[in-house]
Amino acid sequence: MKTIERAKNILMTPKTEWDLISEENNGHIKLLTGYLIPLALIPAIAGFIGYGLIGYSVIGVHFGSVGYGIRQALVSFISTVGGVYLSAWIISFLADKFDSLKNFDKAFGLVVYSYTPMCVAGVLLIYPPLSFLATIAGLYGLYLLYLGISPMLQTPPEKKTPFFLVSLLAVALVSVILSAVLGAVIISSINRFIY
């Protein structure tokens, strides 16, 4: 699998690319190491540079330090990888309730490729005032997720929208709770290590 080519295709021609992806039998470990980790490093490294080395100003007050950059990078990387696993598990768990294929590897692929726009746009974290654009790119990722449900999980057309909405709500709720806990743990651990 060529990471750059796959990322370009899922962003530019998602309907065609989902059909190709649905034919593949990549396990989640292969997708993790060959696709997700390289893409998750984009916002992590850009966040370190933007928040740790360049910094940003709010009303004339400059913020940024190497310690803060390290925190941003770690939280970004761990939340991306953890978010993919969590989302894939929830989608796989809900699949049979919507007459869909219950297959963790397929659900993982669905989620991994849906994270592509957010990870690619993560390069904008080099300049922190543009970080909101990475979040907006995540909305395109939701569209990719919606498009990919049927080819990846063989979801019937009439169940596609309810499956997407229920999955989205479940993932959002669990992610908010997990992010709060994870962020607090990581930040306190890093503070002890750095300071």
Residue frames relative to the residue before (quaternion, step in Angstrom):
aa qw qx qy qz dx dy dz
M 1.0000 0.0000 0.0000 0.0000 0.00 0.00 0.00
K 0.2409 -0.7581 0.5917 0.1312 3.55 -0.87 0.98
T 0.4229 -0.7652 0.4336 0.2182 3.53 -0.36 1.31
I 0.6939 0.4752 -0.2937 0.4544 3.59 0.77 -0.98
E 0.6617 0.5026 -0.3071 0.4639 3.58 0.92 -0.88
R 0.6559 0.5032 -0.3118 0.4684 3.59 0.95 -0.85
A 0.6459 0.5147 -0.3232 0.4620 3.59 0.94 -0.85
K 0.6534 0.5091 -0.3133 0.4644 3.59 0.92 -0.89
N 0.6917 0.4897 -0.2835 0.4488 3.59 0.89 -0.92
I 0.6657 0.4851 -0.3224 0.4664 3.61 0.93 -0.79
L 0.6623 0.4947 -0.3060 0.4723 3.59 1.12 -0.56
M 0.7729 0.3916 -0.1841 0.4641 3.58 0.92 -0.93
T 0.8055 0.0922 -0.0232 0.5849 3.61 0.98 -0.83
P 0.0376 -0.8759 0.4799 0.0336 3.59 0.70 1.07
K 0.6382 0.5383 -0.3553 0.4203 3.63 0.89 -0.77
T 0.6714 0.4795 -0.2866 0.4870 3.56 0.94 -0.88
E 0.6777 0.5091 -0.2927 0.4426 3.55 0.93 -0.92
W 0.6205 0.5358 -0.3565 0.4480 3.62 1.00 -0.71
D 0.6241 0.5329 -0.3459 0.4549 3.60 1.02 -0.71
L 0.6592 0.4932 -0.3033 0.4797 3.59 1.00 -0.81
I 0.6624 0.5146 -0.3043 0.4514 3.57 0.91 -0.94
S 0.6501 0.5451 -0.3265 0.4166 3.60 0.95 -0.84
E 0.6434 0.5213 -0.3148 0.4639 3.59 1.21 -0.46
E 0.6098 0.5691 -0.3469 0.4289 3.59 1.21 -0.41
N 0.2336 -0.7587 0.5913 0.1417 3.54 -1.21 0.51
N 0.1722 0.7978 -0.5522 0.1702 3.55 0.68 1.12
G 0.3829 -0.7067 0.5473 0.2331 3.55 -0.90 0.91
H 0.6585 -0.5420 0.3452 0.3918 3.56 -1.22 0.43
I 0.6088 0.5502 -0.3665 0.4385 3.63 1.06 -0.58
K 0.6478 0.5086 -0.3169 0.4702 3.59 0.97 -0.83
L 0.6657 0.4835 -0.2997 0.4829 3.60 0.97 -0.82
L 0.6147 0.5526 -0.3425 0.4467 3.57 1.04 -0.74
T 0.7674 0.3875 -0.2045 0.4681 3.56 0.70 -1.10
G 0.7542 0.4224 -0.2236 0.4503 3.59 0.96 -0.78
Y 0.8010 0.2522 -0.1289 0.5275 3.58 1.14 -0.47
L 0.7382 0.4495 -0.2611 0.4299 3.58 0.61 -1.12
I 0.6792 0.4940 -0.3183 0.4397 3.62 0.74 -0.96
P 0.6608 0.4812 -0.3460 0.4605 3.67 0.80 -0.78
L 0.6877 0.4661 -0.2975 0.4705 3.60 0.93 -0.79
A 0.6482 0.5214 -0.3241 0.4505 3.62 0.99 -0.76
L 0.6033 0.5650 -0.3556 0.4364 3.58 1.17 -0.47
I 0.5476 0.6276 -0.4030 0.3793 3.62 1.14 -0.51
P 0.7435 0.3669 -0.2610 0.4945 3.66 0.60 -0.96
A 0.6045 0.5641 -0.3700 0.4238 3.61 1.07 -0.60
I 0.6982 0.4493 -0.2699 0.4877 3.59 0.85 -0.95
A 0.6504 0.5064 -0.3180 0.4684 3.59 0.96 -0.86
G 0.6402 0.5239 -0.3189 0.4625 3.59 1.03 -0.77
F 0.6290 0.5213 -0.3343 0.4699 3.58 1.02 -0.77
I 0.6693 0.4882 -0.3008 0.4724 3.58 0.90 -0.92
G 0.7113 0.4858 -0.2664 0.4325 3.56 0.81 -1.04
Y 0.7835 0.3339 -0.1741 0.4943 3.57 0.79 -1.00
G 0.7294 0.4428 -0.2430 0.4614 3.57 1.14 -0.56
L 0.7919 0.3038 -0.1550 0.5065 3.56 0.94 -0.84
I 0.7409 0.3738 -0.2184 0.5134 3.60 0.92 -0.88
G 0.2001 -0.7985 0.5367 0.1854 3.57 0.81 -1.00
Y 0.2377 -0.7491 0.5976 0.1589 3.54 -1.32 -0.11
S 0.3198 -0.7473 0.5567 0.1715 3.54 -1.25 0.47
V 0.0716 -0.7538 0.6522 0.0362 3.52 -1.12 0.80
I 0.8320 -0.1146 0.0082 0.5428 3.56 -0.61 1.21
G 0.7551 -0.4211 0.2037 0.4594 3.55 0.86 0.99
V 0.6210 0.5064 -0.3535 0.4827 3.62 1.25 -0.04
H 0.2983 -0.7811 0.5286 0.1463 3.58 -0.71 1.12
F 0.0982 -0.7787 0.6191 0.0273 3.55 -0.97 0.97
G 0.5122 0.6348 -0.4858 0.3141 3.54 -1.16 0.61
S 0.1611 0.7482 -0.6330 0.1164 3.51 -1.10 0.80
V 0.6494 -0.5112 0.3762 0.4189 3.55 -1.21 0.39
G 0.6348 0.5371 -0.3297 0.4471 3.59 0.98 -0.78
Y 0.6610 0.4916 -0.2977 0.4824 3.56 0.99 -0.85
G 0.6304 0.5357 -0.3232 0.4595 3.58 1.05 -0.76
I 0.6395 0.5104 -0.3220 0.4763 3.58 1.01 -0.81
R 0.6370 0.5240 -0.3261 0.4619 3.59 0.96 -0.85
Q 0.6577 0.5129 -0.3095 0.4568 3.57 0.89 -0.95
A 0.6654 0.5143 -0.3019 0.4490 3.57 0.91 -0.93
L 0.6900 0.4792 -0.2851 0.4615 3.58 0.86 -0.94
V 0.6574 0.4966 -0.3160 0.4706 3.57 0.90 -0.88
S 0.6386 0.5309 -0.3217 0.4548 3.59 0.97 -0.83
F 0.7044 0.4718 -0.2760 0.4529 3.58 0.75 -1.05
I 0.6999 0.4690 -0.2788 0.4608 3.58 0.80 -1.00
S 0.6785 0.4783 -0.3134 0.4611 3.59 0.93 -0.78
T 0.6139 0.5287 -0.3601 0.4625 3.61 1.07 -0.57
V 0.7039 0.4446 -0.2747 0.4811 3.59 0.73 -1.01
G 0.6740 0.4864 -0.2959 0.4707 3.58 0.90 -0.89
G 0.6398 0.5351 -0.3212 0.4485 3.57 1.02 -0.77
V 0.6322 0.5181 -0.3309 0.4717 3.58 1.03 -0.74
Y 0.6756 0.4846 -0.3036 0.4653 3.60 0.83 -0.92
L 0.6595 0.5105 -0.3080 0.4577 3.57 0.91 -0.90
S 0.6722 0.4959 -0.2944 0.4643 3.58 0.87 -0.95
A 0.6533 0.5108 -0.3128 0.4630 3.59 0.95 -0.87
W 0.6465 0.5134 -0.3295 0.4581 3.58 0.96 -0.80
I 0.6630 0.5003 -0.3072 0.4645 3.60 0.91 -0.89
I 0.6653 0.4940 -0.3068 0.4681 3.59 0.89 -0.91
S 0.6510 0.5028 -0.3154 0.4732 3.59 0.96 -0.81
F 0.6423 0.5312 -0.3141 0.4546 3.58 1.00 -0.84
L 0.7303 0.4357 -0.2327 0.4719 3.59 0.96 -0.87
A 0.4697 0.7440 -0.4138 0.2336 3.60 1.18 -0.54
D 0.7266 0.4447 -0.2806 0.4423 3.61 0.67 -0.99
K 0.5814 0.5734 -0.3763 0.4377 3.61 1.20 -0.35
F 0.7340 0.3283 -0.1980 0.5606 3.58 1.30 -0.33
D 0.5395 -0.6636 0.3697 0.3631 3.57 1.18 0.69
S 0.4633 0.6672 -0.4396 0.3834 3.55 1.07 0.82
L 0.6407 -0.5232 0.4090 0.3853 3.53 -1.34 0.32
K 0.2233 -0.7643 0.5930 0.1197 3.56 -0.75 1.08
N 0.2991 0.7322 -0.5346 0.2978 3.55 0.00 1.36
F 0.3862 -0.7602 0.4718 0.2247 3.58 -0.38 1.22
D 0.6535 0.5233 -0.3318 0.4349 3.61 0.89 -0.84
K 0.6557 0.4900 -0.3092 0.4842 3.60 1.00 -0.79
A 0.6442 0.5043 -0.3191 0.4784 3.60 1.00 -0.81
F 0.6272 0.5305 -0.3299 0.4652 3.58 1.04 -0.77
G 0.6491 0.5112 -0.3117 0.4692 3.59 0.94 -0.86
L 0.6199 0.5507 -0.3287 0.4522 3.56 1.01 -0.87
V 0.7170 0.4446 -0.2518 0.4741 3.56 0.83 -0.99
V 0.6279 0.5517 -0.3452 0.4268 3.60 0.90 -0.89
Y 0.7236 0.4321 -0.2643 0.4689 3.58 0.74 -0.99
S 0.6129 0.5439 -0.3460 0.4570 3.59 1.16 -0.48
Y 0.6278 0.5273 -0.3299 0.4679 3.60 1.20 -0.42
T 0.4294 0.7504 -0.4350 0.2515 3.61 1.23 -0.30
P 0.7013 0.4648 -0.3262 0.4310 3.66 0.65 -0.91
M 0.6510 0.5203 -0.3196 0.4510 3.57 0.97 -0.81
C 0.6726 0.4895 -0.3010 0.4663 3.59 0.95 -0.84
V 0.6607 0.4971 -0.3128 0.4675 3.58 0.91 -0.87
A 0.6804 0.4713 -0.2859 0.4830 3.59 0.94 -0.87
G 0.4939 0.6759 -0.4116 0.3603 3.58 1.26 -0.27
V 0.5072 0.6394 -0.4227 0.3939 3.59 1.22 -0.30
L 0.5929 0.5920 -0.3503 0.4187 3.58 1.20 -0.52
L 0.5206 0.6401 -0.4117 0.3871 3.60 1.24 -0.23
I 0.4590 0.6603 -0.4560 0.3812 3.58 1.26 -0.14
Y 0.7447 0.2087 -0.1351 0.6194 3.56 1.15 -0.65
P 0.3649 -0.8124 0.4049 0.2071 3.62 0.12 1.30
P 0.6232 0.5393 -0.3854 0.4151 3.68 0.90 -0.57
L 0.6743 0.4770 -0.2969 0.4792 3.62 1.20 -0.35
S 0.3909 0.7640 -0.4543 0.2388 3.59 1.27 -0.02
F 0.5787 0.5914 -0.3852 0.4086 3.61 1.10 -0.54
L 0.5919 0.5804 -0.3692 0.4200 3.61 1.15 -0.51
A 0.5975 0.5433 -0.3613 0.4661 3.60 1.13 -0.56
T 0.6295 0.5210 -0.3215 0.4784 3.56 1.09 -0.73
I 0.6442 0.5080 -0.3203 0.4736 3.57 0.97 -0.82
A 0.6167 0.5387 -0.3443 0.4594 3.60 1.04 -0.72
G 0.5787 0.5870 -0.3648 0.4330 3.58 1.17 -0.57
L 0.5897 0.5640 -0.3673 0.4464 3.61 1.14 -0.53
Y 0.6217 0.5056 -0.3385 0.4933 3.57 1.08 -0.68
G 0.5972 0.5653 -0.3476 0.4505 3.57 1.13 -0.65
L 0.6255 0.5238 -0.3359 0.4708 3.59 1.07 -0.70
Y 0.6184 0.5277 -0.3290 0.4805 3.56 1.07 -0.75
L 0.6414 0.5146 -0.3190 0.4713 3.59 0.99 -0.84
L 0.6252 0.5337 -0.3292 0.4646 3.58 1.01 -0.81
Y 0.6502 0.5177 -0.3050 0.4650 3.57 0.93 -0.92
L 0.6710 0.4963 -0.2981 0.4632 3.60 0.91 -0.90
G 0.7308 0.4816 -0.2389 0.4206 3.57 0.98 -0.85
I 0.4874 0.6941 -0.4330 0.3053 3.59 1.18 -0.37
S 0.7103 0.4707 -0.2814 0.4414 3.59 0.76 -0.96
P 0.7171 0.4275 -0.2991 0.4620 3.65 0.71 -0.87
M 0.7083 0.4761 -0.2762 0.4420 3.59 0.95 -0.82
L 0.8193 0.2340 -0.0913 0.5155 3.58 0.87 -0.94
Q 0.4220 -0.7403 0.4374 0.2874 3.56 1.32 0.26
T 0.2183 0.7951 -0.5259 0.2087 3.55 1.02 0.88
P 0.4629 -0.6685 0.4972 0.3026 3.61 -0.85 0.90
P 0.6288 -0.5827 0.3564 0.3716 3.61 -1.01 0.77
E 0.6901 0.4884 -0.2964 0.4442 3.61 0.93 -0.81
K 0.7027 0.4362 -0.2631 0.4967 3.62 1.22 -0.34
K 0.4490 0.7333 -0.4244 0.2839 3.58 1.29 -0.25
T 0.7161 0.4483 -0.2685 0.4628 3.61 0.72 -1.01
P 0.6723 0.4685 -0.3335 0.4661 3.66 0.81 -0.79
F 0.6266 0.5311 -0.3385 0.4589 3.61 1.00 -0.78
F 0.6488 0.5191 -0.3095 0.4625 3.57 0.94 -0.92
L 0.7032 0.4823 -0.2775 0.4426 3.60 0.79 -1.00
V 0.6612 0.4894 -0.3089 0.4773 3.59 0.92 -0.87
S 0.6440 0.5155 -0.3185 0.4670 3.58 0.97 -0.85
L 0.6541 0.5296 -0.3035 0.4468 3.55 0.94 -0.93
L 0.6709 0.4893 -0.2957 0.4723 3.59 0.91 -0.88
A 0.6631 0.5035 -0.3076 0.4606 3.58 0.92 -0.89
V 0.6643 0.4990 -0.2995 0.4690 3.57 0.92 -0.93
A 0.6529 0.5201 -0.3211 0.4474 3.61 0.92 -0.89
L 0.6698 0.5062 -0.3042 0.4501 3.58 0.86 -0.93
V 0.6988 0.4544 -0.2748 0.4793 3.58 0.80 -1.00
S 0.6466 0.5365 -0.3245 0.4344 3.61 0.99 -0.79
V 0.6323 0.5257 -0.3399 0.4564 3.58 0.96 -0.79
I 0.6704 0.4877 -0.2980 0.4732 3.57 0.90 -0.90
L 0.6829 0.4894 -0.2850 0.4614 3.57 0.87 -0.98
S 0.6467 0.5262 -0.3227 0.4480 3.61 0.95 -0.83
A 0.6443 0.5196 -0.3254 0.4573 3.56 0.96 -0.83
V 0.6811 0.4740 -0.2848 0.4799 3.58 0.90 -0.93
L 0.6799 0.4965 -0.2884 0.4562 3.57 0.85 -1.01
G 0.6519 0.5232 -0.3148 0.4497 3.58 0.92 -0.88
A 0.6634 0.5012 -0.3038 0.4652 3.57 0.93 -0.87
V 0.6656 0.5000 -0.3029 0.4640 3.59 0.94 -0.87
I 0.6809 0.4867 -0.2962 0.4602 3.59 0.85 -0.96
I 0.6757 0.4988 -0.3061 0.4483 3.57 0.83 -0.93
S 0.6738 0.4722 -0.3155 0.4726 3.61 0.90 -0.79
S 0.6345 0.5235 -0.3325 0.4613 3.61 1.04 -0.71
I 0.6764 0.4838 -0.2946 0.4707 3.57 0.90 -0.91
N 0.6212 0.5418 -0.3475 0.4470 3.58 0.98 -0.78
R 0.6575 0.4946 -0.3128 0.4746 3.58 0.97 -0.79
F 0.6779 0.5035 -0.2898 0.4506 3.58 1.03 -0.83
I 0.7380 0.4354 -0.2318 0.4606 3.56 0.87 -0.99
Y 0.7932 0.3271 -0.1622 0.4874 3.56 0.83 -0.97
